[in-house]
Amino acid sequence: NYHLMLTNLLDFSRRQSIFVDKKAIEKSSIAIYSSEWAAQSAILDYQIPRQKIFVIPFGANLDEIPSRTIALSRTKNAVCNLLFLGVSWENKGGAIALETLTHLIESGIPTQLTVCGCTPPEGVQHPNMKVIPFLNKNDAAQKKELDHLFLQSNFLILPTRFDCTPIVFCEAGAYGLPCIAPVTGGIASVITEGVNGMLVSYDARGSVYAEKIKEVFVNEEKYNALVVSSRNNYEARLNWDSWAEVVNGLIKEKLKK
């Protein structure tokens, strides 16, 4: 009853899903989760011992990682460029992203919103909103355009309504792009307030997002520091090499016993 796809299930389907899940975890030697939210579910919902559960964040799904020099060459533009990446306008909170755009403009901050990966509902438009329905990372030209979006944007905004641990936050970190998202699901295990972005309450609307963004954007020193710490956070933990190193260590330790 968190995600729409798993809401109002038949009682049999619910019981069967829980049974299979619990059996799989009970039979495992190590249970690895990408967020504390998921780990807590295993402990509280399935009564799995804490000592067999580990939280290791995922990494960025990028074939080529931008160099640190390129990622940190980002500068604060005169226009605040917001990037909204998601395959579903409704599920990823597109309406709140649009509200954020209008509130920033009304507060005196010139702002542009780029929507990539989906198309807003008919009639939903704004002169400062650009829509790119889809970009294929396997196509060289489109991959280059996506790279450009990551590098030219000032914030990744994703007011998602339900999520586990969106890998797009890890990818944003590789580009030194700060994120802003709500506290829901496992997001707080990926975004750390003031380190690689900002967190708002789940019920927050565009005015709250706009205030958080404005506070950082108008302070060039604060914004540049957030860019650097976003990249640092990616290098320290939100990459697959770090994930593999920790998992490898856990497996080796387990095999010793």
Residue pairs with C-beta under 8 A, 6 or more apart in sequence:
1 7
1 8
2 162
2 185
3 162
4 91
4 162
6 17
9 17
18 45
18 46
21 46
22 46
22 48
25 31
25 42
25 46
25 48
26 46
26 48
28 52
29 52
29 254
30 52
30 54
30 250
30 251
30 254
31 39
31 42
31 48
31 52
31 53
31 54
32 53
32 54
32 55
32 56
32 247
32 250
33 39
33 42
33 53
33 54
33 55
33 56
34 55
34 56
34 57
34 58
34 164
34 165
34 186
34 189
35 55
35 57
35 164
35 165
35 185
35 186
35 187
35 188
35 189
35 190
36 55
36 186
36 188
36 189
37 164
37 185
37 186
37 188
37 189
38 55
38 164
38 165
38 186
39 53
39 54
39 55
42 48
42 53
43 49
43 50
43 53
54 246
54 250
55 189
56 243
56 246
56 247
57 165
57 170
57 189
57 190
57 237
57 238
57 243
58 165
58 167
58 170
58 190
58 238
58 240
58 243
59 167
59 170
59 238
59 239
59 240
59 241
59 242
59 243
60 167
60 170
60 171
60 173
60 174
60 234
60 238
60 239
60 240
61 167
61 170
61 171
62 171
62 174
63 137
65 174
65 239
66 147
66 150
66 151
66 174
66 175
68 231
68 235
70 151
71 151
71 174
71 175
71 176
71 227
71 231
72 176
72 227
72 228
72 231
73 151
74 151
74 154
74 175
74 176
74 177
74 227
76 154
76 217
76 220
76 223
76 224
77 152
77 154
78 110
79 110
79 111
79 112
80 104
80 109
80 110
80 111
80 112
80 154
80 155
80 213
80 217
81 111
81 112
81 114
81 152
81 153
81 154
81 155
82 97
82 100
82 101
82 111
82 112
82 113
82 114
82 153
82 154
82 155
82 156
82 157
82 213
83 114
83 116
83 149
83 150
83 153
83 155
83 156
83 157
83 177
84 92
84 94
84 97
84 113
84 114
84 115
84 116
84 156
84 157
84 158
85 116
85 117
85 156
85 158
85 168
86 92
86 94
86 117
86 118
86 158
86 160
86 168
87 117
87 118
88 118
89 95
89 115
89 118
89 119
89 120
89 121
89 124
90 161
91 160
91 161
91 162
92 118
92 158
92 159
92 160
92 161
93 158
93 159
93 160
93 161
93 182
94 115
94 118
94 120
94 124
94 159
95 124
96 159
96 204
96 205
96 206
96 209
97 113
97 115
97 157
97 158
97 159
97 206
97 209
98 113
98 120
98 124
98 126
98 129
98 206
99 205
99 206
99 207
99 209
99 210
100 113
100 157
100 159
100 206
100 209
100 210
100 213
101 111
101 112
101 113
101 126
101 128
101 129
101 206
102 126
102 206
103 206
103 207
103 209
103 210
103 211
104 111
104 210
104 213
104 214
105 111
105 128
107 210
107 214
109 210
109 214
109 217
109 218
111 128
112 128
112 129
112 130
113 126
113 128
113 129
113 130
113 157
114 129
114 130
114 131
114 132
114 149
114 153
115 129
115 130
115 131
115 132
116 131
116 132
116 134
116 135
116 146
116 149
117 132
117 133
117 134
117 135
118 133
119 131
119 133
120 129
120 131
132 145
132 149
135 142
135 143
135 145
135 146
136 142
136 143
137 143
137 146
147 175
150 171
150 172
150 175
150 177
151 175
151 177
153 177
154 177
154 178
154 217
154 223
155 177
155 178
155 179
155 180
155 197
155 213
155 217
156 168
156 169
156 172
156 177
156 178
156 179
156 180
156 197
157 179
157 180
157 181
157 209
157 213
158 166
158 168
158 169
158 179
158 180
158 181
159 181
159 182
159 204
159 209
160 166
160 181
160 182
160 184
160 185
160 187
161 184
162 184
162 185
163 184
163 185
163 186
163 187
164 185
164 186
165 185
165 186
165 187
165 189
165 190
166 181
166 187
166 190
169 179
169 181
169 187
169 190
169 191
169 196
169 197
169 238
170 190
170 234
170 238
170 239
172 178
172 179
172 196
172 197
172 230
173 179
173 196
173 230
173 231
173 233
173 234
173 238
174 231
174 234
174 238
174 239
175 231
176 227
176 228
176 230
176 231
176 234
177 227
177 230
178 196
178 197
178 198
178 216
178 223
178 226
178 227
178 230
179 191
179 196
179 197
179 198
179 230
180 197
180 198
180 199
180 200
180 209
180 212
180 213
181 187
181 191
181 197
181 199
181 200
182 199
182 200
182 201
182 202
182 204
183 199
183 200
183 201
183 202
184 202
187 199
188 199
190 238
191 197
191 198
191 199
192 233
193 199
194 226
194 229
195 229
195 230
195 233
196 226
196 229
196 230
196 233
196 234
196 238
197 226
197 230
198 212
198 213
198 216
200 208
200 209
200 212
201 208
215 222
216 222
216 223
216 226
217 223
236 242
